[in-house]
């Protein structure tokens, strides 16, 4: 059960960091959190990559779940990287299949009229 929660938390944190609007809404001074993070080139590059963000998310989430086993933290980071990238690949695959299977509303109306 703990691994499932770890996996979901890592994937969720990765999605929030890469795509979450919350980072655009929360302000630090006159800049949003995302704008502030993007001023640091390393963080900007990390936030553009699911594997990289998943690595850091896995490391962070792993510290919450298994603090007494600190020597395993790098393994949690690597697991987070794989989990985040696998989730992204599966979601892109599913979205690509749905796009080909479902017709657009305009095309369906035109074919019904024609």
GROMACS elastic network, one bead per residue, 0.5 to 0.9 nm:
[ bonds ]
;  ai    aj funct       b0    kb
    1     4     6  0.52683   500
    1     5     6  0.63889   500
    1     6     6  0.86037   500
    2     5     6  0.51483   500
    2     6     6  0.60276   500
    2     7     6  0.85714   500
    2    65     6  0.76033   500
    3     7     6  0.60203   500
    3     8     6  0.85516   500
    4     7     6  0.50587   500
    4     8     6  0.61541   500
    4     9     6  0.84618   500
    5     8     6  0.51566   500
    5     9     6  0.59259   500
    5    10     6  0.83870   500
    6     9     6  0.51747   500
    6    10     6  0.60049   500
    6    11     6  0.85487   500
    6    58     6  0.79951   500
    6    61     6  0.66785   500
    6    62     6  0.70915   500
    6    65     6  0.73227   500
    6    80     6  0.86920   500
    7    10     6  0.52044   500
    7    11     6  0.61415   500
    7    12     6  0.84557   500
    7    58     6  0.82637   500
    7    61     6  0.89800   500
    7    79     6  0.85057   500
    7    80     6  0.72486   500
    7    83     6  0.68056   500
    7    84     6  0.86307   500
    8    11     6  0.51831   500
    8    12     6  0.59171   500
    8    13     6  0.84558   500
    8    83     6  0.89868   500
    9    12     6  0.50476   500
    9    13     6  0.59788   500
    9    14     6  0.84217   500
    9    57     6  0.84750   500
    9    58     6  0.84695   500
    9    61     6  0.69094   500
   10    13     6  0.52183   500
   10    14     6  0.60828   500
   10    15     6  0.86246   500
   10    54     6  0.67150   500
   10    55     6  0.88924   500
   10    57     6  0.55109   500
   10    58     6  0.53853   500
   10    59     6  0.87721   500
   10    60     6  0.84066   500
   10    61     6  0.62406   500
   10    62     6  0.85754   500
   10    80     6  0.60257   500
   10    81     6  0.88417   500
   10    83     6  0.76959   500
   10    84     6  0.72739   500
   11    14     6  0.50834   500
   11    15     6  0.61815   500
   11    16     6  0.86585   500
   11    54     6  0.71006   500
   11    57     6  0.79661   500
   11    58     6  0.84520   500
   11    80     6  0.75161   500
   11    83     6  0.67649   500
   11    84     6  0.53408   500
   11    85     6  0.89674   500
   11    87     6  0.73553   500
   12    15     6  0.51587   500
   12    16     6  0.62190   500
   12    17     6  0.86380   500
   12    84     6  0.87969   500
   13    16     6  0.51089   500
   13    17     6  0.61386   500
   13    18     6  0.85947   500
   13    53     6  0.87145   500
   13    54     6  0.80580   500
   13    57     6  0.62133   500
   13    58     6  0.87668   500
   13    61     6  0.85923   500
   14    17     6  0.51813   500
   14    18     6  0.60984   500
   14    19     6  0.83378   500
   14    47     6  0.87055   500
   14    50     6  0.69539   500
   14    51     6  0.89632   500
   14    53     6  0.58031   500
   14    54     6  0.54588   500
   14    55     6  0.88754   500
   14    56     6  0.85584   500
   14    57     6  0.60696   500
   14    58     6  0.86533   500
   14    80     6  0.88187   500
   14    84     6  0.67444   500
   15    18     6  0.52070   500
   15    19     6  0.56090   500
   15    20     6  0.64290   500
   15    50     6  0.81887   500
   15    53     6  0.87949   500
   15    54     6  0.88143   500
   15    84     6  0.82952   500
   16    19     6  0.54416   500
   16    21     6  0.75885   500
   16    22     6  0.76509   500
   16    23     6  0.79985   500
   17    20     6  0.58294   500
   17    21     6  0.89282   500
   17    22     6  0.89379   500
   17    23     6  0.75177   500
   17    34     6  0.87065   500
   17    47     6  0.65523   500
   17    53     6  0.74026   500
   17    57     6  0.88608   500
   18    46     6  0.88139   500
   18    47     6  0.53130   500
   18    48     6  0.64664   500
   18    49     6  0.76956   500
   18    50     6  0.72704   500
   18    53     6  0.74570   500
   19    22     6  0.88938   500
   19    23     6  0.85857   500
   19    47     6  0.87859   500
   20    23     6  0.61257   500
   20    24     6  0.76997   500
   21    24     6  0.51002   500
   21    25     6  0.64151   500
   21    26     6  0.89136   500
   21    34     6  0.89656   500
   22    25     6  0.51044   500
   22    26     6  0.62094   500
   22    33     6  0.84729   500
   22    34     6  0.88574   500
   23    26     6  0.56930   500
   23    27     6  0.81421   500
   23    32     6  0.65432   500
   23    33     6  0.50541   500
   23    34     6  0.51463   500
   23    35     6  0.84677   500
   24    27     6  0.75497   500
   24    31     6  0.87588   500
   24    32     6  0.52052   500
   24    33     6  0.61524   500
   24    34     6  0.56418   500
   24    35     6  0.75806   500
   25    32     6  0.62510   500
   25    33     6  0.76813   500
   25    34     6  0.87814   500
   26    31     6  0.85071   500
   26    32     6  0.55826   500
   26    33     6  0.59604   500
   26    34     6  0.86113   500
   27    30     6  0.63953   500
   27    31     6  0.54696   500
   27    33     6  0.57813   500
   27    34     6  0.88826   500
   27    36     6  0.88393   500
   28    31     6  0.54447   500
   28    32     6  0.58685   500
   28    33     6  0.62092   500
   28    36     6  0.75467   500
   29    32     6  0.79145   500
   31    34     6  0.80322   500
   31    35     6  0.58915   500
   31    36     6  0.60675   500
   32    35     6  0.51643   500
   32    36     6  0.61359   500
   32    37     6  0.85772   500
   33    36     6  0.50030   500
   33    37     6  0.60470   500
   33    38     6  0.85022   500
   34    37     6  0.50532   500
   34    38     6  0.60313   500
   34    39     6  0.87812   500
   34    44     6  0.88243   500
   35    38     6  0.50600   500
   35    39     6  0.65545   500
   36    39     6  0.54510   500
   36    40     6  0.76960   500
   37    40     6  0.58441   500
   37    41     6  0.83989   500
   37    43     6  0.62420   500
   37    44     6  0.65688   500
   37    47     6  0.89079   500
   38    41     6  0.64006   500
   38    42     6  0.84025   500
   38    43     6  0.63901   500
   38    45     6  0.83686   500
   38    47     6  0.84884   500
   39    42     6  0.89546   500
   39    43     6  0.81147   500
   39    44     6  0.72662   500
   40    43     6  0.55433   500
   40    44     6  0.61933   500
   40    45     6  0.88419   500
   41    45     6  0.62368   500
   41    46     6  0.86419   500
   42    45     6  0.52939   500
   42    46     6  0.62685   500
   42    47     6  0.87616   500
   43    47     6  0.60856   500
   43    48     6  0.86998   500
   44    47     6  0.53033   500
   44    48     6  0.65750   500
   45    48     6  0.53488   500
   45    49     6  0.68663   500
   45    52     6  0.84504   500
   46    49     6  0.55099   500
   46    50     6  0.79101   500
   46    51     6  0.84346   500
   46    52     6  0.53197   500
   46    53     6  0.55853   500
   46    56     6  0.88503   500
   47    50     6  0.73433   500
   47    52     6  0.74104   500
   47    53     6  0.58369   500
   48    52     6  0.81709   500
   48    53     6  0.78740   500
   49    52     6  0.53127   500
   49    53     6  0.60901   500
   49    54     6  0.83226   500
   49    85     6  0.88678   500
   50    53     6  0.51698   500
   50    54     6  0.57072   500
   50    55     6  0.83644   500
   50    81     6  0.73151   500
   50    84     6  0.59654   500
   50    85     6  0.56715   500
   50    88     6  0.74919   500
   51    54     6  0.50108   500
   51    55     6  0.61025   500
   51    56     6  0.88998   500
   51    78     6  0.89169   500
   51    80     6  0.79055   500
   51    82     6  0.67236   500
   51    83     6  0.83663   500
   51    84     6  0.61483   500
   51    85     6  0.53623   500
   51    86     6  0.89995   500
   52    55     6  0.51083   500
   52    56     6  0.66769   500
   52    57     6  0.86613   500
   52    81     6  0.64434   500
   52    84     6  0.89478   500
   53    56     6  0.53356   500
   53    57     6  0.60018   500
   53    58     6  0.84305   500
   53    80     6  0.85185   500
   53    81     6  0.72130   500
   53    84     6  0.80152   500
   54    58     6  0.57716   500
   54    59     6  0.83583   500
   54    77     6  0.73010   500
   54    78     6  0.81232   500
   54    79     6  0.82746   500
   54    82     6  0.74140   500
   54    83     6  0.72336   500
   54    84     6  0.51542   500
   54    85     6  0.74332   500
   55    58     6  0.52211   500
   55    59     6  0.62672   500
   55    60     6  0.87536   500
   55    74     6  0.88105   500
   55    76     6  0.79424   500
   55    78     6  0.56807   500
   55    79     6  0.73894   500
   55    80     6  0.51046   500
   55    82     6  0.80013   500
   55    84     6  0.82213   500
   56    59     6  0.50157   500
   56    60     6  0.61808   500
   56    61     6  0.85641   500
   56    77     6  0.60703   500
   56    78     6  0.88005   500
   56    80     6  0.75611   500
   56    81     6  0.78466   500
   57    60     6  0.51154   500
   57    61     6  0.60009   500
   57    62     6  0.82706   500
   57    77     6  0.70915   500
   57    80     6  0.64784   500
   57    81     6  0.80747   500
   58    61     6  0.51631   500
   58    62     6  0.57183   500
   58    63     6  0.84819   500
   58    73     6  0.84699   500
   58    74     6  0.87609   500
   58    75     6  0.86402   500
   58    76     6  0.53113   500
   58    78     6  0.71629   500
   58    79     6  0.66455   500
   58    81     6  0.68716   500
   58    83     6  0.87222   500
   58    84     6  0.89032   500
   59    62     6  0.51552   500
   59    63     6  0.63967   500
   59    73     6  0.59352   500
   59    74     6  0.67413   500
   59    75     6  0.81121   500
   59    76     6  0.54772   500
   59    78     6  0.80189   500
   59    79     6  0.88073   500
   59    80     6  0.72516   500
   60    63     6  0.53854   500
   60    64     6  0.69722   500
   60    73     6  0.86147   500
   60    76     6  0.85469   500
   60    77     6  0.78591   500
   61    64     6  0.53203   500
   61    65     6  0.65949   500
   61    66     6  0.88447   500
   61    76     6  0.80173   500
   61    77     6  0.86557   500
   61    80     6  0.86968   500
   62    65     6  0.52001   500
   62    66     6  0.59298   500
   62    67     6  0.74755   500
   62    70     6  0.89287   500
   62    72     6  0.85832   500
   62    73     6  0.63576   500
   62    75     6  0.88302   500
   62    76     6  0.54843   500
   62    77     6  0.74341   500
   62    80     6  0.87598   500
   63    66     6  0.56354   500
   63    67     6  0.50168   500
   63    68     6  0.86707   500
   63    69     6  0.85785   500
   63    70     6  0.73487   500
   63    73     6  0.68334   500
   63    76     6  0.84408   500
   64    67     6  0.60251   500
   65    68     6  0.89655   500
   66    69     6  0.55451   500
   66    70     6  0.71832   500
   66    72     6  0.84475   500
   66    73     6  0.83972   500
   67    70     6  0.56384   500
   67    73     6  0.86135   500
   68    71     6  0.85905   500
   69    72     6  0.58080   500
   69    73     6  0.75180   500
   70    73     6  0.54996   500
   70    74     6  0.87700   500
   71    74     6  0.74296   500
   71    75     6  0.86299   500
   72    75     6  0.53450   500
   72    76     6  0.66252   500
   72    77     6  0.89705   500
   73    76     6  0.51049   500
   73    77     6  0.63644   500
   73    78     6  0.88190   500
   74    78     6  0.62870   500
   74    79     6  0.85740   500
   75    78     6  0.50945   500
   75    79     6  0.60334   500
   75    80     6  0.84493   500
   76    80     6  0.60194   500
   76    81     6  0.86010   500
   77    80     6  0.50369   500
   77    81     6  0.63024   500
   77    82     6  0.88444   500
   78    81     6  0.50560   500
   78    82     6  0.64089   500
   78    83     6  0.86078   500
   79    82     6  0.52105   500
   79    83     6  0.60265   500
   79    84     6  0.85432   500
   80    83     6  0.50137   500
   80    84     6  0.59874   500
   80    85     6  0.84859   500
   81    84     6  0.53508   500
   81    85     6  0.62283   500
   81    86     6  0.85056   500
   82    85     6  0.52912   500
   82    86     6  0.59133   500
   82    87     6  0.84073   500
   83    86     6  0.52010   500
   83    87     6  0.60169   500
   83    88     6  0.85482   500
   84    87     6  0.51964   500
   84    88     6  0.61908   500
   84    89     6  0.86749   500
   85    88     6  0.50685   500
   85    89     6  0.61341   500
   85    90     6  0.86077   500
   86    89     6  0.51122   500
   86    90     6  0.61320   500
   86    91     6  0.85356   500
   87    90     6  0.52212   500
   87    91     6  0.61185   500
   87    92     6  0.86101   500
   88    91     6  0.51430   500
   88    92     6  0.61100   500
   88    93     6  0.85178   500
   89    92     6  0.51950   500
   89    93     6  0.61188   500
   89    94     6  0.86417   500
   90    93     6  0.50609   500
   90    94     6  0.61624   500
   90    95     6  0.85882   500
   91    94     6  0.50908   500
   91    95     6  0.60725   500
   91    96     6  0.85146   500
   92    95     6  0.50843   500
   92    96     6  0.60625   500
   92    97     6  0.86542   500
   93    96     6  0.51686   500
   93    97     6  0.63432   500
   93    98     6  0.87584   500
   94    97     6  0.52153   500
   94    98     6  0.62711   500
   94    99     6  0.86989   500
   95    98     6  0.51244   500
   95    99     6  0.61557   500
   95   100     6  0.88147   500
   96    99     6  0.51989   500
   96   100     6  0.65805   500
   96   101     6  0.88512   500
   97   100     6  0.53645   500
   97   101     6  0.62533   500
   97   102     6  0.87785   500
   98   101     6  0.50615   500
   98   102     6  0.59936   500
   99   102     6  0.58222   500
   99   103     6  0.77148   500
   99   104     6  0.88508   500
  100   103     6  0.74087   500
  103   106     6  0.84193   500
  103   107     6  0.66761   500
  103   108     6  0.64463   500
  104   107     6  0.54470   500
  104   108     6  0.63231   500
  104   109     6  0.88167   500
  105   108     6  0.51572   500
  105   109     6  0.62321   500
  105   110     6  0.86841   500
  106   109     6  0.52244   500
  106   110     6  0.62109   500
  106   111     6  0.86936   500
  107   110     6  0.51247   500
  107   111     6  0.61657   500
  107   112     6  0.86021   500
  108   111     6  0.52862   500
  108   112     6  0.62376   500
  108   113     6  0.87461   500
  109   112     6  0.51435   500
  109   113     6  0.62512   500
  109   114     6  0.85993   500
  110   113     6  0.51796   500
  110   114     6  0.60093   500
  111   114     6  0.50719   500
